[in-house]
């Protein structure tokens, strides 16, 4: 059983990319012999979308499959990576992100056990100052196994609110399913150059639509790094205009695809609600940046009679957060060393949710773990007092209420967090 991990790169900071690759290779996925499964293998397929930066040292260091193309955008790069992947399952990892030490291997084992086409795992935000996960995200809080029409129903039921359903990086997909999904997404957007926004939602729509079984588990985190140079950041009017056009195109494709299917009425209502939500979000961005010229376009393409600012409830899965330690890399390496030794006593001054669920998984696969005052020391989570105060639920919620989405004060609050 083989996993292909597709990484698309475009001028990614070399340091970020090194951290990304290190987290993937210094993981349980690289040591299947510990659980007696030497038939499990993986590969990293790196598609360089015309970067100006040199990555030769990292390519040699990690032994990647490396393909460089002219700059055509993230959608084209992802599609190429999927077509080149020869694993039984495929995962994505953004080039500036990292994963916990025990992220992908349990997903592979779960897919093999249940026959799931899609397996979802937990994720967390990673900023320069803090790590935190969204406690209201249902993929993190709930454990589910969906069959038949249920995967598509669950996907659309979120109406665009929950980030984790629409992104590609917190999942593994059966290779045939993902290859079909990317082909369908390409066919649906033929003739549109650089479909580089909401393309992940479109690919996931086709994947969830065709999936026979989908489930989730909780064995670690995908750390989604937030920084100023991210491609999704809105900095120009032209960028926001393109995001509006591509998002409405994605929603229109979904609309046409669900017409005539069983449960179409509910699906169409969810997509309309999704569109109204995105109209509020894009209008808020336009208003806060002074892009009044975009108001008629947003109104026309989303088909809304009146433009409204984003509501407090729009960001429901981001309203309550829980901090993770800034030193999660040191914690992961200590846990990996323990895992490689197949058990042993550990010393934890104060167990976090992350540590508890990780240790529970290790025990579940037959690795002896016991909490004790002697033996292997797991570093205590390092979270500053300032971070703890800023993310007290009542403080965070007050900030979200007082500062509307798209406002400069909201942006400042998020930057502080």
C-alpha positions, 0 to 999 in steps of 0.5 A, spaced: 500 500 500 503 506 497 501 513 499 503 519 494 504 526 497 503 531 492 506 538 494 506 544 489 511 549 490 511 556 487 517 561 490 516 558 497 521 560 502 526 555 503 526 554 510 518 553 510 519 548 505 525 544 509 520 544 515 514 541 511 519 536 508 522 534 515 515 533 518 513 528 512 519 524 512 520 524 520 514 521 521 511 514 523 509 514 515 517 513 514 517 507 519 512 502 517 516 496 520 515 498 527 508 496 526 510 490 522 507 493 515 513 493 511 508 493 505 506 500 506 510 505 502 510 513 500 513 518 495 513 525 495 511 528 488 513 535 488 511 540 482 515 546 481 510 551 478 515 555 475 519 558 481 525 563 481 528 560 487 533 554 487 530 547 491 536 543 489 539 542 495 532 540 498 531 535 492 537 531 494 536 531 501 529 528 501 530 524 495 523 527 492 520 526 485 521 533 482 518 536 476 518 543 474 514 547 469 512 553 467 508 558 471 501 555 470 498 556 477 496 552 483 490 548 479 494 546 473 500 544 478 495 540 483 492 536 477 499 534 474 501 532 481 495 527 481 496 525 474 504 523 476 502 520 483 502 512 482 500 511 489 494 507 492 492 513 495 494 521 494 494 526 499 496 534 498 501 538 503 502 545 502 509 547 501 509 552 507 505 547 512 507 541 516 504 535 519 504 532 526 509 526 526 503 521 526 498 524 521 498 520 514 500 513 517 493 512 521 489 515 515 492 509 510 491 504 515 483 506 516 482 507 509 485 499 508 480 497 514 474 500 512 475 501 504 474 509 505 475 513 499 476 519 503 479 519 510 479 526 514 484 528 520 484 534 524 488 540 523 490 547 526 492 554 525 500 555 525 502 562 526 508 565 528 506 567 535 501 561 536 498 554 534 490 553 535 485 549 533 477 551 532 473 547 537 467 548 533 469 544 527 465 538 526 471 534 523 475 535 529 469 534 534 465 529 531 467 522 529 463 519 523 463 514 517 459 516 511 456 511 506 452 512 500 449 519 498 451 521 505 458 524 503 456 529 498 450 531 503 455 532 509 459 536 504 454 541 502 451 541 509 456 546 511 454 551 506 461 554 505 462 555 513 467 549 515 474 550 512 476 543 513 471 540 508 473 544 502 481 544 503 485 538 500 490 538 505 487 534 511 485 528 507 487 522 503 483 520 497 483 513 493 487 514 487 482 513 482 477 517 486 481 523 486 484 522 479 476 522 476 475 528 481 481 532 478 479 530 471 471 532 472 474 539 475 478 540 469 473 539 464 468 543 468 472 549 468 475 548 461 477 555 457 478 558 464 486 560 465 489 560 472 483 557 476 486 558 482 481 560 487 476 555 490 479 550 485 480 545 492 472 546 493 471 544 486 475 538 486 472 536 493 465 537 491 467 531 485 470 527 490 465 527 495 460 526 490 463 520 487 465 517 494 462 510 496 465 511 503 468 517 507 470 517 515 475 521 519 479 520 525 483 524 530 491 522 530 494 529 530 494 535 526 495 538 519 499 545 521 496 550 516 501 556 516 498 563 516 503 568 513 503 575 509 505 572 503 500 567 502 497 567 495 490 567 498 491 574 501 487 579 498 491 585 497 489 588 490 482 589 487 484 585 481 485 579 486 478 580 489 475 580 483 478 574 480 476 570 487 469 573 486 468 570 479 472 563 480 467 562 486 461 563 483 463 559 477 465 553 482 458 554 485 454 554 478 458 548 476 456 544 483 448 547 481 448 544 475 451 537 477 446 536 483 440 538 479 436 532 477 439 528 483 436 525 489 435 530 494 437 535 489 432 540 493 436 540 499 443 540 495 440 547 491 438 550 497 445 549 501 449 551 495 444 558 494 446 559 502 453 558 500 453 563 495 450 568 500 455 567 505 460 568 500 457 574 497 457 577 504 464 575 505 467 578 499 463 584 500 466 585 507 473 585 503 471 590 498 468 595 503 474 594 508 479 595 502 475 601 499 473 597 492 466 600 491 467 599 484 466 591 485 459 592 489 455 591 482 459 585 480 458 582 487 451 583 487 450 581 479 454 574 480 452 572 486 445 574 485 443 577 491 438 583 491 442 587 497 449 587 499 450 585 506 456 585 511 458 578 513 455 576 520 458 574 526 455 567 525 458 566 518 465 564 522 461 559 527 467 554 526 472 559 528 469 563 534 472 558 539 479 556 539 484 552 543 491 553 543 497 548 542 504 549 544 508 553 540 514 547 541 509 542 538 515 540 533 519 538 539 513 534 542 513 530 536 520 528 535 520 526 543 513 522 541 516 519 535 523 517 538 518 513 544 514 510 538 520 508 535 522 504 541 515 501 541 513 504 548 516 506 555 515 510 560 514 517 559 514 524 564 508 529 562 508 534 567 501 536 564 497 532 559 494 536 553 489 534 549 494 533 543 498 529 547 492 525 550 489 523 543 496 521 541 498 517 546 491 513 546 492 512 539 499 509 540 496 504 545 490 502 540 495 500 535 499 495 541 505 500 543 506 500 551 505 507 553 505 509 561 505 516 564 510 516 570 515 521 573 521 517 570 523 515 563 522 519 557 521 526 558 515 529 553 516 537 553 511 541 556 507 545 552 509 552 551 504 557 551 505 564 553 500 568 558 499 573 552 496 568 547 492 565 553 489 571 555 487 573 547 484 566 546 480 566 552 473 564 549 469 570 551 475 575 549 475 572 542 468 572 541 467 579 544 473 581 539 469 577 533 463 581 535 466 588 535 470 588 529 466 585 523 469 581 518 473 584 513 475 590 518 482 593 519 481 592 526 479 584 525 485 583 521 489 587 527 486 582 532 487 576 528 495 578 527 495 579 534 493 572 535 
